[in-house]
Every structure is written in C-alpha cells, then in structure tokens.
Amino acid sequence: MGWLANILSYASCWWFPCLVALGSGVNMFTMVLGGVLAAMYVTAVLSRPKAWFIIAVLNAVGTVVGVAAVVYLVEQNGIDWIKERFPKVFKSDQWKWVENAVHHYGAPGVILTSAAPIILHPLIAFSMAAKMNNVVLVLCIFVGRVLKYSIMAKFALQAPHLLKYFGGQKLVDLVNSKKKAEGKQE
C-alpha cells in the first residue's frame, strides 16, 4: 500500500481531482483500477470538502470520456468487440440486472444503473444493442455517474460506514483513518 499512500499524499494538490478523473476514463479499458480510484476519489473529496460536487462532476466527466471512447469503438467494431474484450463481465449476474433495467425503463433505467456501483460495459453493450441513441446513452451515464459520485462524496463526508457499498471495508477504513488523523472520526 506504500505506492497508494504516496499518491494519496498529493490529494490536496489542485490537479489531484483531474488525475482521478483521468484514471476513471482509463479504467474503462483496464477495469483493474476500481479500488485505487475509489480511494483516490474519496481522498480528494476529504481534502476539499467544500468542492465535493465539483469533484463529483469532474470524475463523472473523466468516466464519460472513457465511456464515449468505448461507445465509439463498439459503434465501429460491433457489440461482439466489447464482449470479446471483457468476457467475464457478460457472464455476471450484473448483466441480467442491467438488461432488465434498460429493457423495462429505457433512459431512466440507464441513469439509475449507471449510478450503481457496477461496471458500465454491460450497460453500454445492452443499450447499444437496444439501439439507444449514443448521445442519449452517454448523457444518461453522465447523469448517473454524477449521482453516484455525489452520493459517494456525501457518504465520505458524513457517513463513511456507508462507503462499504461502493468500495468495501477497505474504503471505509481509509476514510476513518484519514478522519481520525484529523480528529474527526465518526
């Protein structure tokens, strides 16, 4: 955890939320940075509590840039392209949940699904297979991710124990240790 602690030590720098947003976009292609990015995100929020909404929007922008790139690649290469690159994703229980939300609720289902702490690839694939307009899809994901990151920010600031739904107990422990160091533990 030494390298992560080193990165988190820069959380108060003006550019740190931009780094987190960039990582969120890149993670659309790597899918291995989720825990690290969650830690970086809540640390950025804790370092600037008054800017929590701006940080949430910025992180959503970073994610949506990655989403737009994935949508473009799926548009160019077909739905099978995304299924071949992320095969485990499409064998998960989340796939059925996403499929149901998009099928029954359309754009509002995409917003609610993208606000959930799940990966977005099944949502993108199923929405595109259902012929949802790409601009509408990306905008719905943006709104959903702003909602998700806003909830995470408020949890980090006011109810850290609830972060377990977004990143597990390690994320809760990280926030509590940071607050304890500042003398504000919940």
BAROSE-5950 format. One record per residue (C-alpha): x, y, z. Coordinates in steps of 0.25 Angstrom, whole numbers, padded with zeros to 4 digits, always signed. Layout:
<sites>
XYZ;...
</sites>
This chain:
<sites>
+0000+0000+0000;+0012+0009+0000;+0011+0014-0014;-0004+0017-0012;-0001+0025+0001;+0009+0032-0007;-0001+0036-0018;-0011+0040-0007;-0001+0049-0001;-0004+0058-0013;-0019+0059-0010;-0019+0074-0006;-0012+0078-0019;-0021+0085-0029;-0018+0075-0040;-0021+0063-0032;-0036+0062-0035;-0032+0063-0050;-0023+0051-0048;-0034+0043-0042;-0044+0047-0054;-0033+0043-0064;-0031+0030-0057;-0046+0028-0057;-0046+0029-0072;-0034+0020-0074;-0041+0010-0065;-0052+0008-0076;-0041+0000-0083;-0033-0006-0071;-0044-0010-0061;-0034-0012-0051;-0033+0001-0044;-0046+0002-0037;-0042+0001-0023;-0030+0010-0025;-0039+0020-0032;-0049+0019-0021;-0038+0022-0010;-0033+0034-0019;-0047+0039-0021;-0051+0040-0006;-0038+0045-0002;-0039+0056-0012;-0053+0059-0006;-0048+0059+0008;-0036+0068+0004;-0046+0078-0001;-0060+0076+0006;-0066+0089+0000;-0063+0085-0014;-0069+0071-0013;-0079+0074-0024;-0069+0079-0034;-0060+0067-0031;-0072+0058-0034;-0075+0065-0047;-0061+0065-0051;-0060+0050-0048;-0072+0047-0056;-0066+0055-0068;-0054+0046-0067;-0062+0034-0067;-0071+0039-0078;-0059+0042-0087;-0055+0027-0086;-0070+0023-0088;-0070+0031-0101;-0058+0024-0106;-0064+0011-0103;-0077+0014-0110;-0069+0019-0122;-0061+0006-0122;-0073-0002-0121;-0080+0006-0132;-0068+0004-0141;-0066-0011-0138;-0080-0016-0133;-0085-0022-0120;-0076-0034-0120;-0064-0025-0119;-0067-0021-0105;-0072-0036-0101;-0059-0041-0106;-0050-0031-0098;-0058-0033-0085;-0063-0047-0085;-0065-0049-0070;-0074-0036-0070;-0084-0042-0078;-0085-0055-0070;-0088-0048-0057;-0101-0046-0050;-0100-0031-0053;-0102-0034-0067;-0116-0039-0065;-0120-0027-0056;-0114-0017-0066;-0122-0024-0077;-0135-0023-0069;-0133-0008-0065;-0130-0004-0079;-0141-0012-0085;-0152-0008-0076;-0148+0006-0073;-0140+0012-0084;-0133+0025-0082;-0137+0026-0067;-0132+0011-0065;-0119+0015-0071;-0117+0027-0061;-0121+0018-0049;-0112+0007-0054;-0100+0016-0056;-0102+0022-0042;-0100+0008-0036;-0086+0003-0032;-0085-0006-0044;-0076-0006-0057;-0082+0001-0069;-0078-0009-0080;-0091-0017-0080;-0099-0005-0079;-0092+0001-0091;-0094-0012-0099;-0108-0015-0096;-0112+0000-0098;-0106+0000-0112;-0112-0014-0115;-0125-0008-0112;-0122+0003-0122;-0122+0015-0111;-0116+0027-0117;-0101+0028-0114;-0102+0043-0109;-0114+0040-0100;-0107+0028-0095;-0094+0036-0092;-0102+0047-0085;-0110+0037-0077;-0098+0031-0072;-0092+0044-0069;-0104+0048-0060;-0104+0034-0053;-0089+0036-0050;-0091+0050-0045;-0101+0044-0036;-0092+0032-0032;-0080+0041-0029;-0089+0051-0021;-0094+0040-0012;-0080+0035-0010;-0075+0049-0006;-0086+0051+0004;-0084+0037+0010;-0069+0040+0011;-0072+0053+0018;-0084+0050+0026;-0086+0035+0027;-0073+0027+0024;-0078+0014+0028;-0088+0014+0016;-0076+0014+0007;-0075-0001+0008;-0086-0001-0003;-0076+0006-0012;-0063+0000-0009;-0063-0010+0003;-0058-0009+0017;-0044-0004+0012;-0050+0009+0007;-0058+0011+0020;-0045+0008+0028;-0037+0018+0019;-0047+0029+0021;-0048+0027+0036;-0033+0027+0037;-0032+0040+0030;-0043+0046+0039;-0036+0040+0051;-0023+0047+0047;-0031+0060+0046;-0038+0057+0059;-0052+0056+0053;-0055+0041+0053;-0069+0037+0052;
</sites>
